[in-house]
Amino acid sequence: MVQDQDRQTIPLVEERLTVTKQKRVTDRVRVSTMTETVDSLVPIDFADVEVDVVRVPVERIIDTVPAIVTEGDLTIIPVVEERIVVTRQLVLREEIHIRRTERQETADIPVSIRRQRATIEHLGPQDENQAISEEETHDDL
């Protein structure tokens, strides 16, 4: 136990901090607004413009679109349209010539011909044991 006596114990100390907040009123403020109405007369200039629109038919053939023209208080705006002019012409594009030439020639062509032949023999009056024999030869069709 001598060893236990040589040991010394050192106590450990720890500090802990705790922070708290509190709300306090230090001052007060009140904001209020007030609106005033002031009546006054303000001069204002008004302008009035009347516009007359007149459509003037022209029906003239032109090459280019005219520009908008202003002459004094008159403004002329051209209105154009494209019209399709169709002309029908008959044009011969080409000719096709067909010539017939008739020729005859004789040639030997191998073909299969089928034929039937019948041979008939008359043997006179009929007996009971005799029959008329008619021999027919048939080639296959």
N, CA and C of each residue as an Amber inpcrd file, in Angstrom:
protein
   423
   0.7820000  -1.1700000   0.0000000   0.0000000   0.0000000   0.0000000
   0.8420000   1.2590000   0.0000000   1.9550000   1.0810000  -0.0670000
   2.8750000   2.2040000  -0.0990000   2.6870000   2.9360000  -1.4260000
   2.4180000   2.2110000  -2.3560000   2.2290000   2.8310000  -3.6710000
   0.9880000   3.7010000  -3.6940000  -0.0330000   3.3440000  -2.9560000
  -1.2460000   4.1500000  -2.9210000  -0.9710000   5.4770000  -2.2100000
  -0.1290000   5.4930000  -1.3160000   0.1550000   6.7400000  -0.6100000
   0.9740000   7.6810000  -1.4800000   1.7130000   7.1590000  -2.3870000
   2.5150000   8.0200000  -3.2480000   1.6440000   8.7020000  -4.3080000
   0.5350000   8.2090000  -4.4920000  -0.3640000   8.8050000  -5.4790000
  -1.0770000   9.9870000  -4.8810000  -1.1700000  11.0180000  -5.6620000
  -1.9050000  12.1830000  -5.1950000  -3.0510000  12.4320000  -6.1470000
  -4.0840000  12.9350000  -5.6290000  -5.2770000  13.2290000  -6.4310000
  -5.3820000  14.7240000  -6.5780000  -5.5470000  15.1650000  -7.8600000
  -5.7120000  16.5900000  -8.1230000  -7.1580000  16.7620000  -8.5900000
  -7.8850000  17.6030000  -7.8740000  -9.2720000  17.8090000  -8.2990000
  -9.3220000  18.7020000  -9.5560000 -10.2160000  18.3660000 -10.4880000
 -10.4110000  19.1500000 -11.7160000 -11.5950000  20.0750000 -11.5110000
 -11.4100000  21.2960000 -11.9480000 -12.4510000  22.2960000 -11.7580000
 -12.8250000  22.8180000 -13.1520000 -14.1150000  23.0420000 -13.3680000
 -14.5960000  23.5460000 -14.6690000 -15.6060000  24.6330000 -14.3960000
 -15.4970000  25.7310000 -15.1600000 -16.4710000  26.8100000 -15.0300000
 -17.4190000  26.7210000 -16.2170000 -18.6540000  27.0490000 -15.9550000
 -19.6540000  27.0740000 -17.0170000 -20.3300000  28.4110000 -17.0030000
 -20.5920000  28.9390000 -18.2300000 -21.1830000  30.2580000 -18.3640000
 -22.5810000  30.1030000 -18.9300000 -23.5270000  30.8160000 -18.3710000
 -24.8900000  30.8150000 -18.8650000 -25.2680000  32.2560000 -19.1510000
 -25.7680000  32.5210000 -20.4180000 -26.1460000  33.8650000 -20.8220000
 -27.6540000  33.8850000 -20.9650000 -28.2710000  34.9020000 -20.4370000
 -29.7170000  35.0780000 -20.5710000 -29.9730000  36.4720000 -21.0970000
 -31.1010000  36.6380000 -21.8520000 -31.4690000  37.9400000 -22.4000000
 -32.8170000  38.3170000 -21.8350000 -32.9910000  39.6050000 -21.7160000
 -34.2670000  40.1370000 -21.2720000 -34.6040000  41.3080000 -22.1600000
 -35.8690000  41.4280000 -22.5200000 -36.3190000  42.5470000 -23.3220000
 -36.7460000  43.6490000 -22.3910000 -36.3350000  44.8660000 -22.7480000
 -36.7040000  46.0310000 -21.9650000 -37.1170000  47.1440000 -22.9010000
 -38.0500000  47.9010000 -22.5340000 -38.4780000  49.0610000 -23.2950000
 -37.6630000  50.2240000 -22.7940000 -36.9450000  50.8440000 -23.7660000
 -36.1250000  51.9790000 -23.3690000 -36.7300000  53.2860000 -23.8370000
 -37.5600000  53.2160000 -24.9150000 -38.1800000  54.4340000 -25.4160000
 -39.3840000  54.0240000 -26.2510000 -40.3190000  54.9910000 -26.4910000
 -41.4870000  54.7160000 -27.3100000 -41.5930000  55.7680000 -28.3840000
 -42.1780000  55.3610000 -29.5740000 -42.3320000  56.2730000 -30.6980000
 -43.7330000  56.0800000 -31.2500000 -44.3890000  57.1860000 -31.6110000
 -45.7010000  57.1110000 -32.2550000 -45.5830000  57.8830000 -33.5680000
 -46.0610000  57.2850000 -34.6600000 -46.0220000  57.9290000 -35.9640000
 -47.4690000  58.1020000 -36.4060000 -47.8230000  59.3210000 -36.7510000
 -49.1690000  59.5780000 -37.2590000 -49.0510000  60.4470000 -38.4970000
 -49.9620000  60.2880000 -39.4380000 -49.9470000  61.0700000 -40.6660000
 -51.2540000  61.8190000 -40.7930000 -51.1830000  62.9190000 -41.5080000
 -52.3710000  63.7200000 -41.7110000 -52.3520000  64.1730000 -43.1590000
 -53.4690000  64.1030000 -43.8630000 -53.5620000  64.4580000 -45.2680000
 -54.3650000  65.7320000 -45.4050000 -53.8320000  66.6650000 -46.1910000
 -54.5200000  67.9260000 -46.4480000 -55.0420000  67.9220000 -47.8710000
 -56.0960000  68.5940000 -48.1350000 -56.6450000  68.7470000 -49.4700000
 -56.6350000  70.2200000 -49.8130000 -56.0140000  70.5490000 -50.9460000
 -55.9260000  71.9320000 -51.3950000 -56.6190000  72.0150000 -52.7410000
 -57.5740000  72.8570000 -52.9140000 -58.2780000  73.0440000 -54.1760000
 -57.6140000  74.1730000 -54.9440000 -57.3370000  73.9100000 -56.2400000
 -56.7440000  74.9560000 -57.0730000 -57.1700000  74.7280000 -58.5200000
 -56.9950000  75.7080000 -59.3530000 -57.3270000  75.6150000 -60.7760000
 -56.0350000  75.5570000 -61.5800000 -55.9670000  74.6010000 -62.4800000
 -54.7760000  74.4190000 -63.3160000 -55.2140000  74.5800000 -64.7690000
 -54.6170000  75.4770000 -65.5340000 -55.0060000  75.6360000 -66.9440000
 -54.4230000  74.5060000 -67.8190000 -55.2880000  73.9220000 -68.6550000
 -54.8770000  72.8260000 -69.5580000 -55.3630000  73.1840000 -70.9450000
 -54.5070000  73.0480000 -71.9640000 -54.8820000  73.2860000 -73.3510000
 -55.2970000  71.9650000 -73.9920000 -56.4400000  71.9530000 -74.6290000
 -56.9170000  70.7830000 -75.3580000 -56.8990000  71.0960000 -76.8480000
 -56.5440000  70.1260000 -77.6410000 -56.5820000  70.2710000 -79.0940000
 -57.5410000  69.2320000 -79.6390000 -58.3220000  69.6170000 -80.6120000
 -59.2910000  68.7180000 -81.2170000 -58.9960000  68.6560000 -82.7050000
 -58.8400000  67.4470000 -83.2390000 -58.5460000  67.2750000 -84.6590000
 -59.6130000  66.3700000 -85.2360000 -60.2510000  66.8310000 -86.2950000
 -61.2110000  65.9950000 -87.0070000 -60.5080000  65.4200000 -88.2290000
 -60.8350000  64.1990000 -88.5340000 -60.2120000  63.5270000 -89.6720000
 -61.3290000  63.0530000 -90.5870000 -61.2490000  63.4550000 -91.8480000
 -62.1700000  62.9610000 -92.8730000 -61.4160000  61.9490000 -93.7200000
 -62.0140000  60.7930000 -93.9180000 -61.4040000  59.7420000 -94.7310000
 -62.2570000  59.5840000 -95.9820000 -61.6330000  59.7360000 -97.1280000
 -62.3280000  59.6020000 -98.4080000 -61.5710000  58.5650000 -99.2350000
 -62.2850000  57.6070000 -99.7600000 -61.6860000  56.6000000-100.6450000
 -61.8670000  57.0800000-102.0820000 -60.7800000  57.2280000-102.7980000
 -60.8140000  57.7050000-104.1820000 -60.4050000  56.5490000-105.0880000
 -61.3170000  55.9930000-105.8920000 -60.9320000  54.9080000-106.8050000
 -60.0650000  55.4440000-107.9340000 -58.9780000  54.7420000-108.2580000
 -58.0470000  55.1910000-109.2890000 -58.0250000  54.2000000-110.4520000
 -57.8430000  52.8940000-110.1940000 -57.7970000  51.8300000-111.2080000
 -56.8140000  52.1610000-112.3360000 -55.5680000  52.4140000-111.9860000
 -54.5230000  52.7280000-112.9490000 -53.4180000  51.6770000-112.8330000
 -52.9030000  51.2450000-113.9410000 -51.8150000  50.2540000-113.9400000
 -50.5140000  50.9950000-113.6490000 -49.7420000  50.4900000-112.6830000
 -48.4850000  51.1250000-112.2730000 -47.3650000  50.1000000-112.3330000
 -46.1270000  50.5710000-112.3730000 -44.9660000  49.6770000-112.4130000
 -44.3860000  49.4270000-111.0330000 -44.4210000  50.4400000-110.1430000
 -43.8670000  50.3060000-108.7920000 -44.8910000  50.8270000-107.7910000
 -44.7140000  50.4240000-106.5440000 -45.6240000  50.8630000-105.4750000
 -45.2870000  52.3130000-105.1210000 -46.2680000  53.2230000-105.2060000
 -45.9910000  54.6220000-104.8650000 -45.7700000  54.8030000-103.3670000
 -45.0340000  55.8540000-103.0000000 -44.7600000  56.1480000-101.5880000
 -45.9480000  56.9230000-101.0010000 -46.0080000  56.9720000 -99.6780000
 -47.0230000  57.7710000 -98.9860000 -46.6300000  59.2400000 -99.1340000
 -47.5910000  60.0720000 -99.5530000 -47.3100000  61.4860000 -99.8440000
 -48.1270000  62.3490000 -98.8800000 -47.4860000  63.3910000 -98.3080000
 -48.1780000  64.3630000 -97.4680000 -48.0370000  65.7340000 -98.1210000
 -49.1790000  66.3410000 -98.4220000 -49.2040000  67.6820000 -99.0290000
 -50.0240000  68.5750000 -98.1080000 -49.3630000  69.3760000 -97.3050000
 -50.0700000  70.2310000 -96.3450000 -50.7610000  69.3800000 -95.2980000
 -52.0980000  69.5000000 -95.2050000 -52.8350000  68.7040000 -94.2220000
 -53.4640000  67.4590000 -94.8600000 -53.0750000  67.1340000 -96.1030000
 -53.6050000  65.9680000 -96.8190000 -52.5260000  64.8990000 -96.8950000
 -52.8570000  63.7100000 -96.4800000 -51.9490000  62.5590000 -96.5900000
 -52.5980000  61.5560000 -97.5340000 -51.8510000  61.1530000 -98.5460000
 -52.3530000  60.1870000 -99.5340000 -51.6180000  58.8700000 -99.3170000
 -52.3970000  57.8410000 -98.9970000 -51.8410000  56.5030000 -98.7740000
 -52.2940000  55.6290000 -99.9460000 -51.3600000  55.1510000-100.7720000
 -51.7550000  54.3110000-101.9040000 -52.1100000  52.8930000-101.4400000
 -53.1370000  52.3760000-102.0300000 -53.5390000  50.9870000-101.7620000
 -53.4190000  50.2500000-103.0920000 -52.5600000  49.2420000-103.1310000
 -52.3060000  48.5210000-104.3780000 -52.7040000  47.0640000-104.2160000
 -52.9230000  46.4280000-105.3390000 -53.1640000  44.9900000-105.3290000
 -52.5140000  44.3900000-106.5570000 -52.1400000  43.1550000-106.4230000
 -51.5940000  42.4450000-107.5680000 -52.7380000  41.6900000-108.2310000
 -52.7720000  41.7760000-109.5300000 -53.7730000  41.0410000-110.2850000
 -53.0340000  40.1220000-111.2490000 -53.5300000  38.9290000-111.3680000
 -52.9150000  37.9600000-112.2620000 -53.5740000  38.0870000-113.6260000
 -52.7480000  38.2840000-114.6270000 -53.2280000  38.3570000-115.9980000
 -52.8230000  37.0590000-116.6670000 -53.8050000  36.3060000-117.1250000
 -53.5410000  34.9960000-117.7160000 -53.7870000  35.0940000-119.2170000
 -52.8240000  34.6480000-119.9760000 -52.9520000  34.6040000-121.4260000
 -52.7700000  33.1610000-121.8520000 -53.6550000  32.6920000-122.7010000
 -53.5570000  31.3080000-123.1660000 -52.9650000  31.3170000-124.5580000
 -51.9070000  30.5550000-124.7580000 -51.2670000  30.4110000-126.0520000
 -51.1060000  28.9410000-126.3460000 -51.2850000  28.6040000-127.5800000
 -51.0980000  27.2320000-128.0060000 -49.6930000  27.1270000-128.5910000
 -48.8630000  26.3140000-127.9840000 -47.4630000  26.1920000-128.3890000
 -47.2010000  24.7510000-128.7630000 -46.6730000  24.5510000-129.9630000
 -46.2950000  23.2090000-130.3880000 -44.9030000  22.9300000-129.8430000
 -44.8220000  22.0550000-128.8580000 -43.5480000  21.7740000-128.2090000
 -42.7050000  20.8010000-128.9990000 -43.3230000  19.7310000-129.5220000
 -42.5870000  18.7260000-130.2680000 -43.5650000  17.9120000-131.0960000
 -43.0390000  17.1520000-131.9960000 -43.8400000  16.2320000-132.7900000
 -43.2670000  14.8340000-132.6250000 -44.1390000  13.8650000-132.6070000
 -43.7170000  12.4590000-132.5620000 -44.1520000  11.8490000-133.8890000
 -43.1990000  11.3780000-134.6570000 -43.4820000  10.7880000-135.9650000
 -43.4160000   9.2780000-135.8270000 -44.4700000   8.5940000-136.2360000
 -44.5190000   7.1260000-136.2150000 -44.7290000   6.6610000-137.6530000
 -43.8280000   5.8420000-138.1220000 -43.9220000   5.3290000-139.4940000
 -44.1010000   3.8240000-139.4170000 -45.0900000   3.2950000-140.1940000
 -45.3400000   1.8590000-140.2360000 -44.7240000   1.2940000-141.5110000
 -43.9730000   0.2410000-141.3260000 -43.4060000  -0.4770000-142.4720000
 -43.8160000  -1.9250000-142.3280000 -44.4870000  -2.4350000-143.3520000
 -44.9890000  -3.7980000-143.2770000 -44.0500000  -4.7100000-144.0520000
 -43.6980000  -5.8220000-143.4380000 -42.7990000  -6.8020000-144.0220000
 -43.3610000  -8.1810000-143.8090000 -43.1360000  -9.0720000-144.7480000
 -43.5660000 -10.4650000-144.5940000 -42.3650000 -11.3590000-144.8310000
 -42.2970000 -12.3760000-143.9960000 -41.2400000 -13.3710000-144.1940000
 -41.7470000 -14.7100000-143.6980000 -41.1990000 -15.7400000-144.1830000
 -41.6110000 -17.0950000-143.8350000 -40.4950000 -17.7210000-143.0150000
 -40.9220000 -18.3420000-141.9270000 -39.9450000 -19.0020000-141.0720000
 -40.5290000 -20.3080000-140.5980000 -39.6810000 -21.2880000-140.3700000
 -40.1100000 -22.5820000-139.8390000 -39.9650000 -22.5440000-138.3300000
 -41.1000000 -22.6740000-137.6600000 -41.1010000 -22.6420000-136.2010000
 -41.6010000 -23.9930000-135.7090000 -40.8560000 -24.6660000-134.8420000
 -41.3240000 -25.9700000-134.3430000 -42.5090000 -25.7870000-133.3970000
 -43.5970000 -26.5150000-133.6790000 -44.7890000 -26.4840000-132.8320000
 -45.3010000 -27.8980000-132.6680000 -46.1050000 -28.1430000-131.6590000
 -46.7350000 -29.4530000-131.4450000 -48.1710000 -29.3670000-131.9390000
 -48.5370000 -30.2780000-132.7590000 -49.8970000 -30.3030000-133.3000000
 -50.5700000 -31.5690000-132.7730000 -51.7880000 -31.4390000-132.3590000
 -52.5540000 -32.6000000-131.8880000 -53.6810000 -32.8690000-132.8790000
 -53.8870000 -34.1180000-133.0980000 -54.9080000 -34.4860000-134.0780000
 -55.6240000 -35.7470000-133.6050000 -56.8950000 -35.8780000-133.9470000
 -57.6720000 -37.0870000-133.6440000 -58.0390000 -37.7600000-134.9780000
 -58.0020000 -39.0830000-134.9290000 -58.4010000 -39.8460000-136.1180000
 -59.3660000 -40.9240000-135.6930000 -60.3520000 -41.2020000-136.4960000
 -61.3380000 -42.2520000-136.1830000 -61.3980000 -43.2370000-137.3600000
 -61.3380000 -44.4870000-137.0400000 -61.4690000 -45.5550000-138.0490000
 -62.7050000 -46.3590000-137.6880000 -63.5970000 -46.5480000-138.6420000
 -64.8560000 -47.2690000-138.3800000 -64.9010000 -48.4780000-139.3320000
 -65.1520000 -49.6630000-138.7720000 -65.2960000 -50.9090000-139.5550000
 -66.7080000 -51.4050000-139.3850000 -67.3330000 -51.7420000-140.4910000
 -68.6640000 -52.3470000-140.4330000 -68.5010000 -53.8520000-140.6690000
 -69.0200000 -54.6390000-139.7980000 -68.8400000 -56.0800000-139.8970000
 -70.1280000 -56.7800000-140.3640000 -71.0620000 -56.1460000-140.8390000
 -72.2960000 -56.7660000-141.3320000 -73.3360000 -56.8240000-140.2400000
 -74.3990000 -57.6400000-140.4780000 -75.4600000 -57.7400000-139.4780000
 -74.9300000 -58.2970000-138.1550000 -75.5850000 -57.9510000-137.1480000
 -75.1240000 -58.2630000-135.8050000 -75.5800000 -59.6420000-135.3610000
 -74.6890000 -60.4140000-134.7930000 -75.0340000 -61.6750000-134.1290000
 -75.0180000 -61.4000000-132.6520000 -75.5030000 -62.3410000-131.9220000
 -75.4940000 -62.1360000-130.4770000 -74.0910000 -62.1240000-129.9400000
 -73.2240000 -62.8890000-130.5210000 -71.8690000 -62.9920000-130.0150000
 -70.9310000 -61.9760000-130.6720000 -71.4040000 -61.3140000-131.6820000
 -70.5630000 -60.3560000-132.3840000 -71.0360000 -58.9410000-132.0890000
 -70.1050000 -58.0750000-131.9580000 -70.4410000 -56.6650000-131.7490000
 -69.7480000 -55.8540000-132.8220000 -70.2720000 -54.7480000-133.1330000
 -69.6360000 -53.8870000-134.1120000 -68.4040000 -53.2870000-133.4550000
 -67.2750000 -53.4070000-134.1200000 -66.0250000 -52.9100000-133.5690000
 -65.7220000 -51.5650000-134.2100000 -65.6570000 -50.5840000-133.4140000
 -65.2720000 -49.2610000-133.8990000 -63.9570000 -48.8890000-133.2280000
 -62.9740000 -48.6920000-134.0580000 -61.6620000 -48.3790000-133.5130000
 -61.4330000 -46.8780000-133.6690000 -61.0820000 -46.2570000-132.5890000
 -60.7940000 -44.8290000-132.6230000 -59.3910000 -44.6040000-132.0760000
 -58.6880000 -43.8270000-132.7630000 -57.3860000 -43.4370000-132.2540000
 -57.4610000 -41.9810000-131.8170000 -57.0410000 -41.7850000-130.6320000
 -57.0490000 -40.4160000-130.0910000 -55.6370000 -40.0400000-129.6810000
 -55.1840000 -38.9370000-130.1880000 -53.9280000 -38.3690000-129.6720000
 -54.3200000 -37.4880000-128.5010000 -53.5040000 -37.4600000-127.5360000
 -53.8290000 -36.6420000-126.3300000 -53.9170000 -35.1770000-126.7040000
 -54.9190000 -34.5380000-126.1860000 -55.0830000 -33.1070000-126.4290000
 -54.2320000 -32.3240000-125.5050000
